[in-house]
Amino acid sequence: MAKSKVRVKKGITRRWLFNNLGIFLLTLIIIDLIIIFTIQNYYYGSAEQYMVSKLNSVVSVLSRYSQDASKNINTEIRTITETFSDKDKMELLAIDSKGRISLSSSGFNQESYSEIPDYYLTMDDYNEAVENGVVSSFTGKRENGERIMAVSYPISSISPDYSAIRIVASLSEIDNQIFSITIAVTLICLVILFLIGISGIYFIGSIVRPVKQLSTTASNKFAKGDFSARIPKQNNDEIGELCDVINQMAEELSKTEAMKNEFISSVSHELRTPLTAIKGWAETLSFENDPETQKKGIEVIINETQRLSQMVEELLDFSRIQGGHFTLNSETTDILAELGDAVIMYVQKCEKEGLRLHYSEPEMLPFVYGDKNRLRQVFINIIDNAIKYSRENGNITIKAFESGNNIVVSIADDGVGISKSDLPKIKTKFYKANHSKRGSGIGLAVADEIITMHGGTLELQSEENVGTTVTITLPAMKSPSNQE
């Protein structure tokens, strides 16, 4: 069992790593790529803007020179090219009207054509600038893999001997900066991912540990009937609430288990007592010929047999209720007749035990729709309890009356009563408030279930050493006049 639970823990952690952490990883990769793309565009855009500004400055100077008759524009183009101030960062080229590189700030010699760099031969920016008459840029790679950027500006309107000037710059330094930033951003993303993973694993562990402890406790203790173990509450959250619920459940199960064991012990004792009496008197009668003794023995055997039969019937009813097979044979029932029969059964018993039974029987009450045998069983059980817990020379008062659309039956005694701590549990199965009195502890639970199935209520009011009042309320059948 424990190995199975460990696999569950690993499964939860694995699922979290593959699902949540995978989503975080994908999100961070996307963010990383967006940042890198944005930074690259920013740096390349800034480089292009700078190169365009340099070309604008050169063209502006050449435009002024072209309007000065004292200046030789071709000489000025050569001078500006050879004295280009940013030659250490980029290269300024002058391209003649035939599309050949005529001048270069690096001192390139046109006659050494075999030494022309490959980026001189790839001039897409120049072609576009000449064709459209606008400033055009180009970004690409050299044969050695180095990235370059070139910007061309058409100047045929300034000098008929030159078609454009061009600036070419290496992007190696910019790419190195972008690469450094990329590494930094990637490391930050990995650190974030690591922290998320660590915190996630810790969080999953804070959930799995109590669940594992719960499963271990449930499998090792609860499954074996030991409800004494409790799960420590570590956090005041949903897991903590679950621990509280499980601990409360264990507490209730422990109490139920204790009541069940007590019930078994009580029932065993209750069954043993009549069986012992029956066996003892049966053996006595087999050897005794005295009529008086025989009469007394038969009376004891009959009483104990009835008592035993009642206990067995309660157990069977309780078993039916627990199994959901408890049914009612409902019909129109005269509640007074059933209550009267129950009272008559206990008149002699009350006299014998020195109790006074007061029954205020009304002339008539509305009928109820229910199972008359079950209702009589409830009345018998309540009256028997009243007698059982009454003191000598005590009083038992039974009333029946109509209240609104209900029939109310009240059975009160001035006996030992029920303590405040026991009163809320008195209708619980197996529960006995007074262990010195005979009984199985399920009769009242069965009675409450029967009344509930009739749509009524069974309520108890009691005070210790004062007495107990049981109030049964049942819905009355509507008379034809009421239905109209």
C-alpha positions in Angstrom: 0.0 0.0 0.0 2.8 2.4 1.0 4.7 1.8 -2.3 1.5 2.5 -4.2 1.1 5.9 -2.5 4.7 6.8 -3.2 4.1 6.2 -6.9 1.1 8.5 -6.6 3.4 11.2 -5.2 5.9 10.8 -7.9 3.1 10.9 -10.5 1.8 14.2 -9.2 5.2 15.8 -9.2 6.0 14.4 -12.6 2.7 15.7 -14.0 3.4 19.1 -12.5 6.9 19.2 -14.0 5.7 18.2 -17.5 2.6 20.3 -17.5 3.1 23.5 -15.5 6.9 23.7 -15.7 6.7 22.9 -19.5 4.3 25.8 -19.9 6.6 28.1 -18.0 9.5 26.9 -20.1 7.7 27.5 -23.3 6.5 31.0 -22.1 10.1 32.0 -21.1 11.4 30.8 -24.4 8.9 32.9 -26.3 9.7 35.9 -24.0 13.4 35.3 -24.5 13.0 35.2 -28.3 10.8 38.4 -28.3 13.4 40.2 -26.2 16.2 39.1 -28.5 14.2 40.1 -31.6 13.4 43.5 -30.1 17.0 44.2 -29.0 18.3 43.1 -32.4 15.8 45.3 -34.2 16.7 48.2 -31.9 20.5 47.8 -32.4 20.2 47.3 -36.2 17.7 50.1 -36.5 20.0 52.4 -34.5 23.0 51.4 -36.6 21.1 52.0 -39.8 19.8 55.4 -38.5 23.4 56.4 -37.7 24.7 55.4 -41.1 21.8 57.2 -42.9 22.6 60.4 -40.8 26.2 60.2 -41.8 25.2 59.8 -45.5 22.9 62.8 -45.1 25.7 64.9 -43.7 28.0 63.9 -46.6 25.3 64.5 -49.2 24.5 67.9 -47.6 28.1 69.0 -47.8 28.4 67.8 -51.4 25.1 69.6 -52.3 26.6 72.9 -51.1 29.8 72.2 -53.0 27.9 71.5 -56.2 26.4 75.0 -56.0 29.8 76.7 -55.6 31.3 77.3 -59.0 34.8 77.5 -57.5 34.7 74.0 -56.2 35.4 70.9 -58.3 32.7 68.4 -57.1 34.7 65.3 -58.1 37.7 66.5 -56.1 35.5 67.3 -53.1 34.0 63.8 -53.3 37.5 62.3 -53.3 38.5 64.5 -50.4 35.4 63.7 -48.3 35.8 60.0 -49.0 39.5 59.8 -48.1 39.1 62.0 -45.0 35.9 60.2 -43.7 35.9 60.7 -39.9 34.4 57.4 -39.0 36.6 55.2 -41.2 37.6 53.2 -38.1 33.9 52.1 -37.7 32.6 52.0 -41.2 33.7 52.4 -44.8 32.6 55.2 -47.2 32.5 54.3 -50.9 31.9 56.4 -53.9 30.4 54.5 -56.9 30.8 55.9 -60.4 28.2 56.1 -63.1 29.0 52.6 -64.4 28.3 51.0 -61.0 32.0 50.5 -60.2 33.6 51.4 -56.8 35.7 54.4 -57.6 36.7 55.6 -54.2 37.0 54.1 -50.7 37.8 55.6 -47.3 39.9 52.5 -46.7 42.2 53.3 -49.6 40.9 50.6 -51.9 42.5 50.6 -55.3 40.1 50.0 -58.1 42.8 48.6 -60.3 43.3 45.6 -57.9 39.9 44.2 -58.8 40.9 40.7 -57.6 41.2 42.2 -54.1 37.7 43.6 -54.0 35.9 42.3 -50.9 32.8 40.2 -51.5 30.5 42.8 -49.9 31.6 45.2 -52.6 30.2 42.9 -55.2 26.9 42.4 -53.4 25.2 45.8 -53.6 21.5 45.2 -53.5 21.1 48.5 -51.6 22.9 50.3 -54.4 20.8 48.8 -57.1 17.6 49.7 -55.3 18.8 53.3 -54.5 19.7 53.9 -58.2 16.5 52.4 -59.6 14.2 54.2 -57.2 16.2 57.3 -56.4 15.9 56.8 -52.6 18.1 55.9 -49.7 18.3 52.1 -49.5 19.8 49.7 -47.0 21.0 46.1 -47.0 21.9 43.6 -44.3 23.6 40.3 -45.1 26.6 38.1 -44.5 30.0 37.9 -46.0 31.5 34.6 -47.2 33.3 34.2 -43.9 30.0 34.5 -42.1 30.5 38.1 -40.8 27.3 40.1 -40.8 27.4 43.6 -42.5 25.1 46.5 -43.1 25.2 48.8 -46.1 23.4 52.0 -47.0 23.4 53.7 -50.4 22.4 57.3 -51.3 22.0 58.3 -55.0 24.1 61.4 -56.0 23.8 61.4 -59.8 22.0 64.8 -59.5 25.1 66.2 -57.7 27.8 64.7 -60.0 27.3 63.1 -63.4 30.4 61.0 -62.8 29.1 59.3 -59.7 25.9 57.4 -59.2 25.9 57.0 -55.4 27.8 57.0 -52.3 27.7 54.0 -50.0 28.5 53.2 -46.3 29.4 49.7 -45.3 29.8 48.7 -41.7 30.5 45.4 -39.9 27.9 44.2 -37.4 30.3 42.0 -35.5 30.5 44.4 -32.5 26.7 44.9 -32.5 26.2 41.1 -32.8 28.6 40.5 -29.9 26.6 43.0 -27.7 23.3 41.3 -28.8 24.9 37.9 -28.0 25.9 39.1 -24.5 22.4 40.4 -23.9 21.0 37.2 -25.2 23.1 35.2 -22.8 22.1 37.4 -19.9 18.4 37.2 -20.7 18.7 33.4 -21.2 20.4 33.1 -17.8 17.8 35.2 -16.2 15.0 33.0 -17.7 16.8 29.9 -16.5 17.1 31.3 -13.0 13.4 32.2 -13.1 12.6 28.7 -14.3 14.8 27.2 -11.6 13.2 29.3 -8.9 9.7 28.4 -10.2 10.7 24.7 -10.3 12.1 24.8 -6.8 9.1 26.7 -5.4 6.7 24.4 -7.4 8.3 21.3 -6.1 8.2 22.6 -2.5 4.6 23.6 -3.0 3.7 20.2 -4.4 5.6 18.6 -1.6 3.5 20.6 0.9 0.4 19.1 -0.6 1.7 15.6 -1.2 3.3 15.2 2.3 0.0 15.6 4.2 -1.8 13.4 1.6 0.8 10.8 1.9 0.6 11.0 5.7 -3.1 10.8 5.4 -3.0 7.7 3.2 -0.4 6.1 5.4 -2.5 6.7 8.5 -5.7 5.6 6.8 -4.1 2.4 5.4 -2.1 1.5 8.6 -4.4 2.7 11.3 -8.0 3.4 10.1 -8.2 0.4 7.9 -7.4 -1.8 10.9 -10.0 -0.2 13.1 -7.5 2.0 15.0 -9.0 5.5 15.0 -6.8 7.0 17.7 -4.2 8.4 15.2 -4.5 12.1 14.2 -3.0 13.9 11.3 -1.1 17.1 12.3 -2.4 20.3 10.7 0.6 22.2 9.2 -1.1 25.0 7.3 -4.4 26.9 7.7 -5.5 26.1 4.1 -7.6 23.6 2.2 -5.2 20.8 3.1 -5.4 21.9 6.7 -9.2 21.9 6.5 -9.0 18.3 5.0 -6.8 17.3 7.9 -9.4 18.8 10.3 -12.2 16.9 8.5 -10.3 13.6 8.6 -9.5 14.1 12.2 -13.1 14.9 13.0 -14.2 11.8 11.0 -11.7 9.7 13.0 -13.1 11.2 16.2 -16.6 10.3 15.2 -15.6 6.9 14.0 -13.8 6.3 17.3 -16.9 7.3 19.2 -19.1 5.1 17.0 -16.7 2.2 17.3 -16.8 2.6 21.1 -20.6 2.8 21.1 -20.7 -0.2 18.8 -18.5 -2.2 21.1 -20.5 -1.1 24.1 -23.7 -2.0 22.1 -22.4 -5.5 21.4 -21.5 -5.9 25.1 -24.9 -4.5 26.2 -26.8 -6.7 23.8 -24.8 -9.7 24.8 -25.7 -9.0 28.4 -29.3 -8.2 27.5 -29.6 -11.5 25.6 -27.8 -13.5 28.2 -30.1 -12.3 31.0 -33.5 -13.6 29.6 -31.8 -16.7 28.2 -30.4 -17.5 31.7 -33.8 -16.9 33.3 -35.6 -19.0 30.7 -33.0 -21.8 31.0 -33.0 -21.7 34.8 -36.8 -21.8 35.1 -37.1 -24.4 32.5 -34.7 -26.7 34.4 -36.7 -25.9 37.6 -40.0 -26.7 36.1 -38.7 -30.0 34.8 -38.2 -31.2 38.4 -40.8 -29.1 40.2 -44.4 -30.3 40.6 -45.7 -27.4 42.8 -48.5 -25.6 40.9 -47.6 -22.2 42.4 -43.9 -22.6 41.4 -44.9 -23.8 37.9 -47.2 -20.8 37.5 -44.5 -18.3 38.5 -41.9 -20.0 36.3 -44.2 -20.0 33.2 -44.9 -16.3 33.8 -41.2 -15.5 34.0 -40.5 -17.5 30.9 -43.3 -15.7 29.0 -42.1 -12.3 30.1 -38.5 -13.0 29.3 -39.5 -14.4 26.0 -41.4 -11.3 25.1 -38.5 -9.2 26.2 -36.1 -11.3 24.1 -38.5 -11.1 21.1 -38.7 -7.3 21.4 -34.9 -7.0 21.4 -34.6 -9.2 18.4 -37.3 -7.2 16.6 -35.4 -4.0 17.3 -32.2 -5.5 15.9 -34.0 -6.6 12.8 -35.6 -3.2 12.3 -32.3 -1.5 12.8 -30.7 -3.9 10.2 -33.4 -3.1 7.7 -32.9 0.7 8.3 -29.2 0.4 7.7 -29.7 -1.7 4.6 -32.4 0.6 3.2 -35.0 -2.2 3.3 -37.2 -0.7 6.0 -40.7 -0.2 4.5 -44.1 1.0 5.8 -47.5 -0.5 5.1 -49.3 2.8 5.2 -53.1 3.1 5.4 -55.6 5.4 7.1 -54.9 4.9 10.8 -56.7 5.8 14.0 -53.9 7.2 16.0 -56.0 7.0 19.2 -56.6 3.3 18.8 -52.9 2.5 18.5 -51.9 4.8 21.4 -54.7 3.3 23.5 -53.5 -0.3 22.8 -50.0 0.7 23.8 -51.2 2.3 27.0 -53.3 -0.7 28.0 -50.3 -3.0 27.6 -48.4 -1.1 30.4 -51.2 -0.3 32.9 -50.6 -3.5 34.9 -46.9 -3.1 34.7 -47.1 0.4 36.1 -49.2 -0.7 39.0 -46.9 -3.6 39.7 -43.8 -1.2 39.8 -45.7 1.4 41.9 -46.0 4.0 39.1 -49.0 6.2 38.3 -50.0 6.3 34.6 -52.1 9.3 33.6 -53.6 9.2 30.1 -55.7 12.1 28.9 -57.5 10.5 26.0 -59.4 13.0 23.8 -62.8 12.0 22.3 -61.6 12.2 18.8 -58.6 13.1 16.6 -58.1 13.2 12.9 -56.8 10.1 11.2 -53.2 9.9 10.0 -51.8 8.1 7.0 -49.2 5.6 8.2 -48.3 2.1 9.3 -50.3 1.4 12.4 -48.1 -1.5 13.6 -45.0 0.7 13.4 -46.7 3.6 15.1 -47.8 1.3 17.9 -44.2 0.1 18.1 -43.0 3.7 18.6 -45.6 4.3 21.4 -44.6 1.1 23.1 -40.9 1.9 23.0 -41.4 5.5 24.4 -43.7 4.3 27.2 -41.4 1.4 28.1 -38.5 3.9 28.3 -40.6 6.2 30.5 -41.3 3.3 32.9 -37.7 2.1 32.7 -36.2 5.4 33.8 -38.9 6.4 36.3 -38.4 6.4 40.1 -40.6 4.5 42.6 -44.0 6.2 43.0 -43.3 8.2 39.9 -45.7 9.7 37.4 -46.1 9.0 33.7 -48.3 11.4 31.8 -49.6 10.7 28.3 -51.4 13.3 26.2 -52.7 13.4 22.6 -54.2 16.5 20.9 -54.5 18.3 17.6 -52.3 21.3 16.9 -52.9 23.0 13.5 -52.7 20.3 10.9 -50.7 17.9 13.1 -51.4 15.3 15.7 -49.2 15.7 18.8 -48.5 12.8 21.3 -46.7 13.7 24.5 -45.2 11.1 26.9 -43.6 12.6 30.0 -42.1 11.1 33.2 -40.6 12.6 36.3 -37.7 10.1 36.4 -33.9 10.4 36.3 -33.9 12.5 33.2 -31.0 13.0 30.7 -27.9 15.2 31.2 -27.3 18.1 28.9 -24.2 16.4 27.4 -26.1 13.2 26.6 -29.3 14.9 25.3 -28.0 15.8 21.7 -26.7 12.2 21.2 -29.7 10.3 22.7 -31.2 9.5 19.3 -27.8 8.3 18.0 -27.6 4.6 17.2 -25.9 2.4 19.9 -26.0 5.3 22.3 -27.1 4.7 25.9 -27.2 7.6 28.4 -27.8 5.4 31.4 -25.8 2.1 31.4 -27.4 0.8 34.5 -30.7 0.3 32.7 -31.5 -2.6 30.4 -31.8 -2.0 26.6 -29.9 -2.2 23.4 -29.6 1.6 22.8 -31.2 1.4 19.3 -34.9 1.5 20.2 -35.1 5.3 20.2 -33.1 5.5 17.0 -35.5 3.1 15.3 -38.5 5.1 16.7 -37.1 8.3 15.4 -36.6 6.8 11.9 -40.2 5.5 11.9 -41.6 8.9 12.8 -39.4 10.6 10.2 -40.6 8.2 7.5 -44.2 9.2 8.4 -43.2 12.9 7.8 -43.3 13.7 11.5 -40.8 14.6 14.2 -39.7 13.0 17.5 -38.3 15.6 20.0 -36.9 15.2 23.5 -36.9 17.7 26.3 -35.2 16.5 29.5 -33.5 17.7 32.6 -31.4 15.6 34.8 -33.2 14.4 38.0 -36.4 16.2 36.8 -37.7 14.1 34.0 -38.1 13.6 30.3 -40.8 14.6 27.8 -41.0 13.0 24.4 -43.1 14.8 21.9 -44.2 13.0 18.7 -45.7 15.1 15.9 -47.5 13.5 12.9 -49.2 15.2 10.0 -53.0 14.7 10.1 -55.0 13.6 7.1 -57.2 16.3 5.7 -60.9 15.9 6.1 -63.2 16.4 3.1 -64.3 19.8 4.4 -60.7 20.9 4.7 -59.9 19.8 1.3 -62.7 21.8 -0.2 
